[in-house]
């Protein structure tokens, strides 16, 4: 088989934003490890497992940095590339940008998660079945995302793909199917705890579908897909550490530690991808990454038993979905790319009538550069996560 050689005129792919990403990451991880090792009294074995996982995750960051550069050459050979629509009419808009590099992140993540079992789980561990079921869901969704990138699956099919990918987790789930009734509603319901049975599993399936598609829909700017994943993953880590530190129940602590084991490698590999994908992007993440990231956070929220909190972390994605829903169901015309209009003369984006949060921000706050708009949206993501922490603090002891 003769393989086409890469075009020598194509620019080399390099992590041009590595220094900036590392500077921000150091600040976050310093605060994160302070909470784990100094602020909270956490069991030593639990600390050890989290530390081993963090070391492996950092190794994953380095490996991902290297493999994205290698993988970009291979996808270009197979003509898996795209042009940056938001730079159309400028020299950057005519550059072939390697597509679907989320497959590299997904592969590195799965290898790390599988290897971690050797250090943390035994053959008779109660969590091993659900851990492997979670990995099966993530692997299945990564595969379906790559298929979507290659075959360009229609929207009506995209919405259903996570339903199939979530099946391993739904079949293997052996946890509780009960919900705690909010205290203000107990007099009206007459129960403190309600067992939902199969309805709870149906809810878990819907959560997986939403989280997976919401990352995919809230996209279209350099760095937005990877950036929002990094913000939410960081918030999930902080939430888990706070819950472990505030609880004395070993099973509850283990559930949140389980979440940390799956989220730490997602955060570090996504940071490596962001080094290439931040404005101006030298690689595109593709649907492979958005599906993979969304499914990972969904299974973490389900198995960590904090799906309500996860949904609040996804506040911008919920708003974006509500804005997008009329177009997604065909009530209004839904173009393939619901992106803002780009003016090559000024380098500014103008919001269109398409129902996305990206366009809404431009219509609310006026025209902006792509980089500025992405920073606004990520700041809004951070705001949503902060609101979640504030609500949990204010409602503690009153709501549940």
VEXVEXMAR-937160 format. One record per residue (C-alpha): residue in one letter; x, y, z. Coordinates in steps of 0.05 Angstrom, whole numbers, plus 32768, in hexadecimal, padded with zeros to 4 digits. Layout:
residues N
@r=A, px=X, py=Y, pz=Z
...
//
This chain:
residues 400
@r=X, px=8000, py=8000, pz=8000
@r=X, px=801C, py=8044, pz=7FEC
@r=X, px=8010, py=8079, pz=801F
@r=X, px=800F, py=80C3, pz=800B
@r=X, px=8049, py=80E9, pz=8028
@r=X, px=803B, py=8127, pz=8052
@r=X, px=8040, py=8169, pz=802F
@r=X, px=8084, py=8188, pz=8040
@r=X, px=8063, py=81CD, pz=803E
@r=X, px=8036, py=81BB, pz=8079
@r=X, px=804F, py=81DD, pz=80B9
@r=X, px=806C, py=81B2, pz=80F0
@r=X, px=803C, py=81A3, pz=812A
@r=X, px=8058, py=81BA, pz=816D
@r=X, px=803A, py=81C8, pz=81B2
@r=X, px=8042, py=8213, pz=81AA
@r=X, px=8019, py=8223, pz=81E9
@r=X, px=803F, py=81F3, pz=8217
@r=X, px=805D, py=8229, pz=8243
@r=X, px=801B, py=824D, pz=824E
@r=X, px=7FF5, py=820D, pz=825D
@r=X, px=802B, py=81F6, pz=828E
@r=X, px=802A, py=8238, pz=82B3
@r=X, px=7FDF, py=8234, pz=82BF
@r=X, px=7FE2, py=81EA, pz=82CF
@r=X, px=8017, py=81F3, pz=8305
@r=X, px=7FEA, py=8224, pz=832A
@r=X, px=7FAF, py=81F4, pz=8328
@r=X, px=7FD5, py=81B6, pz=833C
@r=X, px=7FF8, py=81DA, pz=8375
@r=X, px=7FB4, py=81EB, pz=8393
@r=X, px=7F99, py=81A5, pz=8383
@r=X, px=7FD2, py=8180, pz=83A5
@r=X, px=7FD1, py=81AF, pz=83E0
@r=X, px=7F89, py=819A, pz=83ED
@r=X, px=7F9B, py=8150, pz=83E8
@r=X, px=7FDB, py=814D, pz=8410
@r=X, px=7FD5, py=8186, pz=8442
@r=X, px=7F8F, py=81A5, pz=8449
@r=X, px=7F65, py=8166, pz=8451
@r=X, px=7F73, py=8129, pz=847C
@r=X, px=7F70, py=80F2, pz=8448
@r=X, px=7F82, py=80A9, pz=8452
@r=X, px=7FCA, py=809B, pz=8440
@r=X, px=7FB9, py=8061, pz=8411
@r=X, px=7F88, py=808D, pz=83EC
@r=X, px=7FBD, py=80C4, pz=83E6
@r=X, px=7FEE, py=8091, pz=83CB
@r=X, px=7FBD, py=8079, pz=8395
@r=X, px=7FAD, py=80C1, pz=8380
@r=X, px=7FF8, py=80D1, pz=837E
@r=X, px=8008, py=8094, pz=8353
@r=X, px=7FCF, py=80A6, pz=8324
@r=X, px=7FE7, py=80EE, pz=831F
@r=X, px=802E, py=80D8, pz=830E
@r=X, px=8013, py=80AA, pz=82D8
@r=X, px=7FE7, py=80E3, pz=82BF
@r=X, px=8023, py=8112, pz=82BA
@r=X, px=8047, py=80DC, pz=8291
@r=X, px=8009, py=80DB, pz=8265
@r=X, px=800F, py=8126, pz=825B
@r=X, px=8056, py=811D, pz=8240
@r=X, px=8045, py=80E1, pz=8214
@r=X, px=8008, py=8105, pz=81F7
@r=X, px=8032, py=8142, pz=81E6
@r=X, px=8061, py=8115, pz=81BE
@r=X, px=802C, py=80E9, pz=819D
@r=X, px=8001, py=8123, pz=8185
@r=X, px=803C, py=813C, pz=815D
@r=X, px=8047, py=80F6, pz=8140
@r=X, px=7FFD, py=80E8, pz=8136
@r=X, px=7FF2, py=8129, pz=8110
@r=X, px=8021, py=8111, pz=80D9
@r=X, px=7FFB, py=80D0, pz=80D2
@r=X, px=7FB6, py=80EF, pz=80CD
@r=X, px=7FD0, py=8120, pz=8099
@r=X, px=7FE8, py=80E5, pz=8070
@r=X, px=7FA1, py=80CA, pz=8070
@r=X, px=7F85, py=810E, pz=805E
@r=X, px=7F64, py=8117, pz=80A2
@r=X, px=7F6A, py=8162, pz=80A6
@r=X, px=7F3F, py=819F, pz=80A7
@r=X, px=7F42, py=81EA, pz=8099
@r=X, px=7F34, py=821C, pz=80D0
@r=X, px=7EF2, py=823B, pz=80BB
@r=X, px=7EFA, py=8274, pz=80EE
@r=X, px=7F39, py=828A, pz=80C8
@r=X, px=7F1D, py=8284, pz=8082
@r=X, px=7F39, py=82BA, pz=8054
@r=X, px=7F7B, py=82BF, pz=807A
@r=X, px=7FBD, py=8298, pz=806F
@r=X, px=7FAD, py=826E, pz=80AD
@r=X, px=7F6B, py=8259, pz=808F
@r=X, px=7F8D, py=8235, pz=8056
@r=X, px=7FBA, py=8209, pz=8082
@r=X, px=7FAA, py=81BF, pz=8088
@r=X, px=7F9D, py=81B2, pz=80D2
@r=X, px=7FA3, py=8169, pz=80E9
@r=X, px=7F5E, py=8150, pz=80FF
@r=X, px=7F46, py=811C, pz=8132
@r=X, px=7F83, py=8120, pz=8160
@r=X, px=7F54, py=8110, pz=819A
@r=X, px=7F62, py=80C7, pz=8188
@r=X, px=7FA8, py=80D0, pz=81A5
@r=X, px=7F8D, py=80EB, pz=81E7
@r=X, px=7F5A, py=80B2, pz=81EB
@r=X, px=7F8F, py=807C, pz=81E0
@r=X, px=7FC0, py=8098, pz=8212
@r=X, px=7F88, py=80A1, pz=8245
@r=X, px=7F70, py=8059, pz=823E
@r=X, px=7FB6, py=803D, pz=8244
@r=X, px=7FC2, py=8065, pz=8284
@r=X, px=7F7F, py=8051, pz=82A2
@r=X, px=7F8C, py=8007, pz=8293
@r=X, px=7FD2, py=8008, pz=82AF
@r=X, px=7FBA, py=802B, pz=82EE
@r=X, px=7F92, py=7FED, pz=8300
@r=X, px=7FD3, py=7FC9, pz=8310
@r=X, px=7FE3, py=7FFB, pz=8348
@r=X, px=7F9E, py=8004, pz=8366
@r=X, px=7F6F, py=7FC9, pz=835B
@r=X, px=7F72, py=7F80, pz=836C
@r=X, px=7F4E, py=7F48, pz=8347
@r=X, px=7F17, py=7F47, pz=837B
@r=X, px=7F0E, py=7F92, pz=8381
@r=X, px=7EC6, py=7FA9, pz=8385
@r=X, px=7ED5, py=7FE4, pz=8358
@r=X, px=7EF9, py=7FBE, pz=8321
@r=X, px=7EBB, py=7FAA, pz=82F9
@r=X, px=7EA0, py=7FF0, pz=82F7
@r=X, px=7EE5, py=800D, pz=82E8
@r=X, px=7EEC, py=7FE0, pz=82AB
@r=X, px=7EA5, py=7FEE, pz=8296
@r=X, px=7EB5, py=8039, pz=8299
@r=X, px=7EF3, py=802D, pz=826D
@r=X, px=7EC9, py=8004, pz=823D
@r=X, px=7E98, py=803E, pz=8235
@r=X, px=7ED1, py=8070, pz=822A
@r=X, px=7EF3, py=8042, pz=81F8
@r=X, px=7EB2, py=8035, pz=81D3
@r=X, px=7EA3, py=8080, pz=81CF
@r=X, px=7EE9, py=8090, pz=81B7
@r=X, px=7EE1, py=805D, pz=817F
@r=X, px=7E9D, py=8079, pz=816B
@r=X, px=7EB9, py=80C0, pz=816C
@r=X, px=7EF1, py=80AC, pz=813D
@r=X, px=7EBE, py=808A, pz=810F
@r=X, px=7E96, py=80CB, pz=8110
@r=X, px=7ED5, py=80F3, pz=80FC
@r=X, px=7EE2, py=80C4, pz=80C2
@r=X, px=7E9A, py=80B8, pz=80A9
@r=X, px=7E7A, py=80FB, pz=80BE
@r=X, px=7E3D, py=80DD, pz=80E0
@r=X, px=7DFC, py=8106, pz=80DD
@r=X, px=7DE5, py=812C, pz=811B
@r=X, px=7DA9, py=8100, pz=8129
@r=X, px=7DD8, py=80C4, pz=812D
@r=X, px=7E0C, py=80EA, pz=8157
@r=X, px=7DD9, py=80F6, pz=818D
@r=X, px=7DCE, py=80AB, pz=8194
@r=X, px=7E16, py=8092, pz=8193
@r=X, px=7E23, py=809D, pz=81DE
@r=X, px=7DE6, py=8071, pz=81EE
@r=X, px=7E0B, py=8035, pz=81D2
@r=X, px=7E4D, py=8048, pz=81F1
@r=X, px=7E2E, py=804D, pz=8236
@r=X, px=7E13, py=8006, pz=8235
@r=X, px=7E4F, py=7FE5, pz=8256
@r=X, px=7E49, py=8013, pz=8292
@r=X, px=7DFE, py=800C, pz=8298
@r=X, px=7E02, py=7FC0, pz=8295
@r=X, px=7E3B, py=7FBB, pz=82C7
@r=X, px=7E21, py=7FF0, pz=82F8
@r=X, px=7E16, py=7FD1, pz=833C
@r=X, px=7E11, py=8010, pz=8366
@r=X, px=7DD3, py=802D, pz=8387
@r=X, px=7D98, py=8045, pz=835E
@r=X, px=7D7D, py=8072, pz=8394
@r=X, px=7D7A, py=80BD, pz=839A
@r=X, px=7D78, py=80E7, pz=83DA
@r=X, px=7D3A, py=8112, pz=83DB
@r=X, px=7D4A, py=815C, pz=83E9
@r=X, px=7D37, py=816E, pz=8430
@r=X, px=7D04, py=81A4, pz=841C
@r=X, px=7CDE, py=816F, pz=83F3
@r=X, px=7CDD, py=8137, pz=8426
@r=X, px=7C9A, py=814D, pz=8446
@r=X, px=7C79, py=814B, pz=8401
@r=X, px=7C99, py=810A, pz=83E9
@r=X, px=7C97, py=80E5, pz=842B
@r=X, px=7CDB, py=80C4, pz=8420
@r=X, px=7D23, py=80D6, pz=842E
@r=X, px=7D3F, py=80A5, pz=83FB
@r=X, px=7D1D, py=808F, pz=83BA
@r=X, px=7D32, py=8052, pz=8392
@r=X, px=7D29, py=8060, pz=8348
@r=X, px=7D40, py=801B, pz=832F
@r=X, px=7D45, py=8018, pz=82E3
@r=X, px=7D32, py=8062, pz=82DD
@r=X, px=7D74, py=8074, pz=82FE
@r=X, px=7D9A, py=804B, pz=82CA
@r=X, px=7D72, py=806D, pz=8293
@r=X, px=7D86, py=80B0, pz=82B1
@r=X, px=7DCF, py=809A, pz=82B0
@r=X, px=7DC9, py=808A, pz=8266
@r=X, px=7DAB, py=80CF, pz=8258
@r=X, px=7DE3, py=80F0, pz=8280
@r=X, px=7E17, py=80CC, pz=8256
@r=X, px=7DF4, py=80E2, pz=8216
@r=X, px=7DF0, py=812A, pz=822D
@r=X, px=7E38, py=8131, pz=8246
@r=X, px=7E55, py=8111, pz=8208
@r=X, px=7E2D, py=813A, pz=81D6
@r=X, px=7E31, py=817C, pz=81FE
@r=X, px=7E7D, py=8180, pz=81F7
@r=X, px=7E76, py=8170, pz=81AD
@r=X, px=7E41, py=81A6, pz=81A2
@r=X, px=7E64, py=81DD, pz=81CA
@r=X, px=7E9E, py=81E3, pz=819A
@r=X, px=7EB9, py=8206, pz=815C
@r=X, px=7EF0, py=8232, pz=8179
@r=X, px=7F3A, py=8223, pz=8181
@r=X, px=7F44, py=8207, pz=81C6
@r=X, px=7EFA, py=8207, pz=81DB
@r=X, px=7EEE, py=81BB, pz=81DD
@r=X, px=7F2F, py=81AA, pz=8202
@r=X, px=7F2A, py=81E9, pz=822C
@r=X, px=7EE4, py=81DC, pz=8247
@r=X, px=7EF9, py=8194, pz=8257
@r=X, px=7F35, py=81AC, pz=827E
@r=X, px=7F0A, py=81DD, pz=82A6
@r=X, px=7ED5, py=81A9, pz=82B7
@r=X, px=7F08, py=8173, pz=82C7
@r=X, px=7F2C, py=81A3, pz=82F6
@r=X, px=7EEB, py=81B2, pz=831A
@r=X, px=7EDB, py=8168, pz=8320
@r=X, px=7F1F, py=815B, pz=833F
@r=X, px=7F16, py=8192, pz=8373
@r=X, px=7ED0, py=817A, pz=8382
@r=X, px=7EE8, py=8133, pz=838D
@r=X, px=7F20, py=8147, pz=83BC
@r=X, px=7EF0, py=8173, pz=83E4
@r=X, px=7EBE, py=813A, pz=83EB
@r=X, px=7EF4, py=8109, pz=8400
@r=X, px=7F0F, py=813A, pz=8433
@r=X, px=7ECA, py=8149, pz=8450
@r=X, px=7EB3, py=8100, pz=8456
@r=X, px=7EC4, py=80C8, pz=8486
@r=X, px=7E9E, py=8092, pz=845F
@r=X, px=7ED2, py=8065, pz=843C
@r=X, px=7EA3, py=8050, pz=8404
@r=X, px=7E91, py=8099, pz=83F6
@r=X, px=7EDA, py=80AC, pz=83F5
@r=X, px=7EEB, py=8072, pz=83C7
@r=X, px=7EB5, py=8088, pz=8396
@r=X, px=7ED4, py=80CD, pz=8390
@r=X, px=7F1A, py=80B0, pz=838D
@r=X, px=7F01, py=8084, pz=8353
@r=X, px=7EED, py=80C4, pz=8330
@r=X, px=7F32, py=80E3, pz=833B
@r=X, px=7F53, py=80A5, pz=831D
@r=X, px=7F2D, py=80B0, pz=82DC
@r=X, px=7F2E, py=80FC, pz=82D9
@r=X, px=7F78, py=810A, pz=82E7
@r=X, px=7F90, py=80E9, pz=82A6
@r=X, px=7F58, py=810C, pz=8280
@r=X, px=7F6F, py=814F, pz=829A
@r=X, px=7FB9, py=8145, pz=828A
@r=X, px=7FAF, py=8127, pz=8245
@r=X, px=7F7D, py=815F, pz=8234
@r=X, px=7FB1, py=8193, pz=824B
@r=X, px=7FE3, py=8174, pz=821A
@r=X, px=7FAF, py=8178, pz=81E2
@r=X, px=7FA0, py=81C1, pz=81F5
@r=X, px=7FEA, py=81D2, pz=81EA
@r=X, px=7FDD, py=81C3, pz=81A0
@r=X, px=7F94, py=81D6, pz=819B
@r=X, px=7F96, py=821C, pz=81BC
@r=X, px=7F91, py=8257, pz=818D
@r=X, px=7FAB, py=8253, pz=8158
@r=X, px=7F9F, py=8208, pz=8154
@r=X, px=7FD4, py=81DC, pz=8134
@r=X, px=7FA6, py=819F, pz=813D
@r=X, px=7F5B, py=8194, pz=8141
@r=X, px=7F3E, py=8166, pz=8177
@r=X, px=7F06, py=8148, pz=814D
@r=X, px=7EC6, py=8127, pz=8166
@r=X, px=7EF3, py=80EF, pz=8180
@r=X, px=7F0A, py=811C, pz=81B9
@r=X, px=7EC7, py=813D, pz=81C9
@r=X, px=7EA4, py=80F9, pz=81CE
@r=X, px=7EDD, py=80DB, pz=81F7
@r=X, px=7EE1, py=8116, pz=8228
@r=X, px=7E95, py=811A, pz=8231
@r=X, px=7E8E, py=80D0, pz=823E
@r=X, px=7EC8, py=80D0, pz=826F
@r=X, px=7EA9, py=8107, pz=8299
@r=X, px=7E64, py=80E6, pz=8295
@r=X, px=7E7D, py=80A3, pz=82B1
@r=X, px=7EA4, py=80C7, pz=82E6
@r=X, px=7E66, py=80EC, pz=82FD
@r=X, px=7E3D, py=80AD, pz=82FC
@r=X, px=7E6D, py=8080, pz=8321
@r=X, px=7E83, py=80B7, pz=8350
@r=X, px=7E3A, py=80C4, pz=8362
@r=X, px=7E3A, py=810F, pz=8355
@r=X, px=7E12, py=8115, pz=8315
@r=X, px=7DEC, py=8152, pz=8330
@r=X, px=7E2D, py=8177, pz=833C
@r=X, px=7E47, py=8162, pz=82F8
@r=X, px=7E0A, py=8180, pz=82D6
@r=X, px=7E17, py=81C3, pz=82F8
@r=X, px=7E5F, py=81C0, pz=82E0
@r=X, px=7E41, py=81B7, pz=829B
@r=X, px=7E16, py=81F6, pz=82A2
@r=X, px=7E32, py=8218, pz=8262
@r=X, px=7E28, py=81D7, pz=823C
@r=X, px=7DE0, py=81D2, pz=8254
@r=X, px=7DD3, py=821A, pz=823D
@r=X, px=7DF4, py=820C, pz=81FA
@r=X, px=7DC9, py=81CD, pz=81F2
@r=X, px=7D89, py=81F3, pz=8200
@r=X, px=7D9D, py=8227, pz=81CD
@r=X, px=7DAF, py=81F1, pz=819A
@r=X, px=7D73, py=81C3, pz=81A5
@r=X, px=7D43, py=81E3, pz=8171
@r=X, px=7D78, py=81DA, pz=813B
@r=X, px=7D8D, py=8195, pz=8151
@r=X, px=7D46, py=817A, pz=814B
@r=X, px=7D3D, py=819B, pz=8108
@r=X, px=7D0C, py=81D1, pz=811D
@r=X, px=7D3C, py=8203, pz=80FE
@r=X, px=7D6E, py=81F6, pz=80C8
@r=X, px=7DAE, py=81D9, pz=80E6
@r=X, px=7DEC, py=81E5, pz=80BC
@r=X, px=7E28, py=81B7, pz=80C2
@r=X, px=7E53, py=81ED, pz=80E2
@r=X, px=7E2E, py=821D, pz=810F
@r=X, px=7E68, py=824D, pz=8115
@r=X, px=7E6C, py=8299, pz=811A
@r=X, px=7E7B, py=82C3, pz=80DD
@r=X, px=7EC4, py=82D5, pz=80D4
@r=X, px=7EDD, py=8317, pz=80B7
@r=X, px=7F23, py=830C, pz=809B
@r=X, px=7F2E, py=8358, pz=8097
@r=X, px=7F26, py=8364, pz=80E2
@r=X, px=7F32, py=831E, pz=80FD
@r=X, px=7EF1, py=8323, pz=8125
@r=X, px=7EB8, py=82F1, pz=812C
@r=X, px=7E6F, py=8306, pz=8127
@r=X, px=7E36, py=82DD, pz=8144
@r=X, px=7E05, py=82BC, pz=8115
@r=X, px=7DBC, py=82A7, pz=8123
@r=X, px=7DD0, py=825F, pz=8132
@r=X, px=7DBE, py=8248, pz=8177
@r=X, px=7E01, py=823F, pz=8199
@r=X, px=7E20, py=825E, pz=81D6
@r=X, px=7E5A, py=8274, pz=81AB
@r=X, px=7E2D, py=829E, pz=817F
@r=X, px=7E04, py=82B6, pz=81BA
@r=X, px=7E42, py=82D2, pz=81DC
@r=X, px=7E54, py=82F8, pz=819D
@r=X, px=7E0D, py=8314, pz=8198
@r=X, px=7E0C, py=8327, pz=81E1
@r=X, px=7E52, py=8345, pz=81E8
@r=X, px=7E63, py=8359, pz=81A1
@r=X, px=7E97, py=8342, pz=816F
@r=X, px=7ED8, py=8324, pz=8188
@r=X, px=7F15, py=82FF, pz=8172
@r=X, px=7F13, py=82B3, pz=8176
@r=X, px=7F45, py=82B0, pz=81AF
@r=X, px=7F1F, py=82E4, pz=81D8
@r=X, px=7EDD, py=82C1, pz=81CD
@r=X, px=7EFA, py=827F, pz=81E3
@r=X, px=7F16, py=829F, pz=8222
@r=X, px=7ED1, py=82BD, pz=8231
@r=X, px=7EB0, py=8279, pz=822A
@r=X, px=7EE3, py=8256, pz=8255
@r=X, px=7EDB, py=828D, pz=828A
@r=X, px=7E91, py=827F, pz=8288
@r=X, px=7EA1, py=8235, pz=8292
@r=X, px=7ECB, py=8246, pz=82CF
@r=X, px=7E92, py=8272, pz=82E8
@r=X, px=7E61, py=8238, pz=82E2
@r=X, px=7E8F, py=820B, pz=830A
@r=X, px=7E97, py=8240, pz=8340
@r=X, px=7E4C, py=8247, pz=8344
@r=X, px=7E47, py=81FC, pz=8350
@r=X, px=7E78, py=81FF, pz=838A
@r=X, px=7E53, py=823B, pz=83A7
@r=X, px=7E0F, py=8218, pz=83A2
@r=X, px=7E2A, py=81DA, pz=83C4
@r=X, px=7E45, py=8205, pz=83FD
@r=X, px=7E05, py=822E, pz=8405
@r=X, px=7DD6, py=81F2, pz=8401
@r=X, px=7DFF, py=81C3, pz=842C
@r=X, px=7DD4, py=81A8, pz=8465
@r=X, px=7D94, py=81C8, pz=844A
@r=X, px=7D8A, py=81A8, pz=8406
@r=X, px=7DA4, py=8162, pz=8417
//
